């Protein structure tokens, strides 16, 4: 029974699911926009917003926490130097999910996950 368990399993074990989240968050923060399914976008959104919130403070401990999750050092630098300073006045809601339509192969609903300007 799944009483009071958070998060989506997405048909994967814990290790592969965490690796997928790390890669997706890294790519999302690198490009500012990704195309994915609704369930994955909702999970990645919360993780990416957490990384941006850590980047707003800019302490060494926050930098280490972001580096432990994000897989590319240039993206970590981009979070602290470019992305986070844009949102200093904003308390949250750094991302937007825009629905695109259904995927031709299996009919899964696709979305664009993008950073808010």
N, C-alpha and C positions, 0 to 999 in steps of 0.2 A: 504494500500500500504506500502511496506517495503523500502521506500526511505532512503538510507544512514544508515541503521541499521546494526550493527556489530554482529557477532556471529551466531551460529546455534541454532535452537529451539529444534531440536531432539524430537519433538512430546511431549514435557513436558511443564508444567507451570514453571514460574520463580523459585519458591521455590524448587520444586523437582529437577529441572535441576541444580541449584546451589549446592544442597546437593550431587548430583551425582558427580559433578566436584570435590568437596572437598574430597569425599571418594576416587575417582580415583586418584587424585594427591597424597593423603596421601599414598595409596597403591603403587603407582608408585615409590615414593621416598623411601618407606620402602624396596621394593624388587629390585628396579633398572630396572625392566622390567615387562610389563603387556601385555596381549593379549586383543585386543578390536577391534571395527570397525574403519574404516578409518575416518569417521566424528568425532567420539569421540576422537580418537587419536590426530587429528589436533587441537581440542579445548584444550585437556589436555596438549598438548605439550607447548602451549604458556603460560598457567598458571604455569606449573612446571618450565619452564625456568625463569619465573618471580620470583618464590620462590628462585631458586638457585642464581639469581642475587642479591636479597636482602641478601642472606646468605653470599655473598662474602664480603660485607662491614662489617657486624657483629655488627652494633650499636644496642643499646637497642630498638630504635624505629623500626628498621627493624625486630628485633626478635619479637616484639609485633605484627607487621603486619603479619608476617609468622604464628605466633601462632593463630591469628584471623581466618586464613583460613585453616591451616592444623589441622586435628582433633586429632592428637596424639602427646603428649609432647616428647616422645622418638624420633619421626621422626623429630621434630623441632631441637632437640639436634643433631641428625645425620646430618641434613642439614648444620648447622653451624660448626660442628666439623669435619665431614668426607667428605661430598659431595662438598661443596663450595670451600674449600681450593685446591681441585684437579683442579679447573677451574680458578684459579687466573689470568693466562696468556691468557685465552681464552675470547674473547669478546662476545660470544654468540654461539648458536648452540650446546647446551649441550646434545641434544637428537637425536635419529635416528628412523625413521619409516621404518620397513622392512615388505614388503607385504608377507602374508602367503598363501593365497588362499581363497576360498569361504567357508562359514559356511554351513554344510550339511542341516540344517533345513530350512533356508529361502534364502540361496544363498548370504547373505551379505558378502562383502569382508572384511576379517580379516587381522589384522596387528599386529606386535610386536612393541611396543614403548619401547625403551631402552635408557639408558644413554650411551653416548659416552665415551670410555676410554681415 
